Amino acid sequence: DLHSFPTRRSSDLGNLQTLPLHHSGPLGGILEESERHQIVEMRLRAGNEIPPYQSPATIILITLSGSAEIHSSVDGSTATLLPDRIISLAPLETHSIRATADNTHIIAIKSGPTT
């Protein structure tokens, strides 16, 4: 269930913020964070795994390069993250991510309460 994001009028662009990618950490890091959203960059190599995780927020995963498998503990399903796909996870959906290619670059956007 995707959240709709408010559209900005051109007069609102004074608050536009550019977030640089390629965080200094070896696996990525938090790019932006507030009470209502969090943007996380993940840079993974084949075989790297993000252990089972859940959040009270909706999570949207966008793959910029490479590929990974996401496993949902809710129903046991597995989906492939590729650059042409966006995957949305419901709040409190436990999931894990395992990179299947080197240079896998994923952006996770958490929308809603993040703690």
HUFEN-V760084 format. One record per residue. N is the residue number from 0. RES is the residue in three letters. OMEGA is omega as a letter, one per 40 degrees, with the letter a starting at -180 (NA if undefined). Layout:
n: <N,N>
res: <RES,RES>
omega: <OMEGA,OMEGA>
This chain:
n: <0,1,2,3,4,5,6,7,8,9,10,11,12,13,14,15,16,17,18,19,20,21,22,23,24,25,26,27,28,29,30,31,32,33,34,35,36,37,38,39,40,41,42,43,44,45,46,47,48,49,50,51,52,53,54,55,56,57,58,59,60,61,62,63,64,65,66,67,68,69,70,71,72,73,74,75,76,77,78,79,80,81,82,83,84,85,86,87,88,89,90,91,92,93,94,95,96,97,98,99,100,101,102,103,104,105,106,107,108,109,110,111,112,113,114>
res: <ASP,LEU,HIS,SER,PHE,PRO,THR,ARG,ARG,SER,SER,ASP,LEU,GLY,ASN,LEU,GLN,THR,LEU,PRO,LEU,HIS,HIS,SER,GLY,PRO,LEU,GLY,GLY,ILE,LEU,GLU,GLU,SER,GLU,ARG,HIS,GLN,ILE,VAL,GLU,MET,ARG,LEU,ARG,ALA,GLY,ASN,GLU,ILE,PRO,PRO,TYR,GLN,SER,PRO,ALA,THR,ILE,ILE,LEU,ILE,THR,LEU,SER,GLY,SER,ALA,GLU,ILE,HIS,SER,SER,VAL,ASP,GLY,SER,THR,ALA,THR,LEU,LEU,PRO,ASP,ARG,ILE,ILE,SER,LEU,ALA,PRO,LEU,GLU,THR,HIS,SER,ILE,ARG,ALA,THR,ALA,ASP,ASN,THR,HIS,ILE,ILE,ALA,ILE,LYS,SER,GLY,PRO,THR,THR>
omega: <a,i,i,a,a,i,a,i,a,i,i,a,i,i,a,a,i,i,i,i,a,i,a,i,a,a,a,i,i,i,a,a,i,i,a,i,i,i,a,i,i,i,a,i,i,i,i,a,i,a,a,a,i,a,i,a,i,i,i,a,i,i,i,i,i,i,i,i,i,a,i,i,a,a,i,a,i,i,i,i,i,a,a,a,i,a,i,i,i,i,i,i,i,a,i,a,i,i,i,i,i,i,i,a,a,i,i,i,i,a,a,i,a,i,NA>
